[in-house]
Amino acid sequence: MNSSAQPGGVPARPTSRDVAERAGVSQATVSLVLRERWQGRVSPARAETVREAARALGYRPNLAARSLRLGRTRTALVVVPALSSEFFAKVYAGAARVAAEHGFGVVLYPSPEGIGPAPDPFAHSSATLDGVLAASMAAPALRALSGGGLPLVMLDSEPQDPEAAATVNPDIADGMRRTAAHVLDLGHRRLAHLAADVDSWTFRERADALARETARVPGAAIVRTERAPLSVRGGLAAAERALTADPRPTVLVCDDDVLAVGALKAARRLGLRVPGDVSVTGFDDTELATAVEPELTTVRLPATAMGEEGMRALLAALRGERAPGAVLPVALIPRASTGPPPAA
């Protein structure tokens, strides 16, 4: 390995030659692997050996020099509705990891308009970016960013949107179906839906799946739908409205863990036991789900995997290949916030 040092005793930055020596391959092979051009030329095992060598050495391609050669920045923009969400932080972490493995930089951009139109953060995005990865937004909201012909991959978004090169979604409908089946199997027949007051595909999917699964069971009904902003305070207010209505629901099915935490607070303020008097479910399985008592029954979404698969799809689109979409499995995590309904 090249162990030379820069002036002043600073260790030299690892080079592709160092990676080649460590992996026991040529520099040409290193270049093919790290530029994702190895298929059909290098075996998968050898390609992984090169990646492992690059990771071990902390090798990062010289993006500036490569940009001059290729006329590309090798930079992807990751757009999320908010930075305060643990879910989107995990999405970004997954995307950034895969991007780094392939010599790409990532710029994180929280849209100040939430799920609304995202203004171009650069004067000429097509001149400074190679592609866009956006989470939980509608593709038309990204027109200012992708109007220059940049490939666009959407996460947790409308799968049939023709403006996206690919979509990578968690199986949202299955997550809500599992939630509804869980509480219905426990014997609940009066459900209330604490629905996020956000007009997006992911929340419409939750509402539709809950309605379908509830209709499957004779005597079961969604007796209240309360829309709420995505905040603890919003969930608290919505749950109070639902729990003081007649008939009172025996379970609050919430679109998000944040709303569910508000629902727990509302039940406590009203002197109701969870789950003795009312059950509560969340969605996402964030840290909040186990930070409260009782811990939340919720749906675990593969946020990190979404970021990883989304970035892989974007890299495929940038290579001129058909970008693979994906639907990722989710899991229901039963905890102490759900139980049988109170005896009549």
C-alpha positions, 0 to 999 in steps of 0.5 A: 500500500502507498504509505507516503505522507503529505508535507507536515506528516499528514498521511496521504489520501488513499488512492485507487492504486492503494485499493488495487494493491489491497484487493489484489486487482488492477487499477482498471478493475477498481475503476470498473467496480467503483463506477458500477461498470463491472457487470459482465467484466468482473465477478461479483465476488471480486467486485465485493473484494474491491468495495471492502478494500475501499471501505477499509482504506477510507478511499473516496474518489476524487470527485472534482477531477472526475467531474472535469473528465465526465462533465458530471458532478456525481452529486445527488439531491435528497429532498425530504419534507422535514429534518425533524423526523427520525424516519427521514433521518434514517432514509437519508442515512441509507441513501448517503451510505450507498451513494458514498460506496459509489463515489457520489456526494449527497446534498440534503434539502428539507423542502420548506414547503413540506409536501408542497412545491419544492423550490430549486435550492440552486440557481441551475439545479441541472448544472450542479446535480446529477439526480434527485431522490425525494421522500414522501412527496408528489413528483409534480412538487419536484418540477423546479428541481427535475425540470432540467431532465434530471432523473427522479426517484421517489420514496413513499410516493405514488407508484404510478407517477409517470414523472418518476424514473422509479418508486421505492415504497414500504408496503403501507397498505399491508402495514395498515391492514395488519394493524386493523386485523390485529385490533379486530382480532382482539375483538374491537368493533368501534374504531376511530382513525386519527388521520394525518392532515396531509394530502399525500399518497402514503396517508391515503393508502393508510385510510383506504387499507383501514376502511377495507379491512374494517369492512371485512368484519361484520359489525365493525365500523370506523365510527370517527375519523379525526384529521390532525396535524402531525404533532403530539398536540394535534394527536391529543386534540383529535383523540379528545374529540374522538373519545368524547363522542358518542359512541366512544371508540374502543381503539384509536388507530393513528397514522403516525407514532407522534399522533399516537403519543398525543392519543395516549396523553388524551386518554390519560387526561380523560381518566381512561386506561390504555389498553383497559378502556381504549387501545391505541396504535401508531405507525412508523416504529420510531424511538417514541414508540418505546419511550412512552408507557404503555409502549406503542403497538405500531408498524415498523417501516424500513426507512434505512432500506428505503434510502438504500434502495432508492439511491441504487435505483437512482444510480441505475437511472444515471447509468442509463439502465431501467431503474428498478422500483421496489415495494419493501416489507413492513412488520406489525410490532404488537406492544402493550398499548393494545388489548381486548375492548372493555366489557360492554 
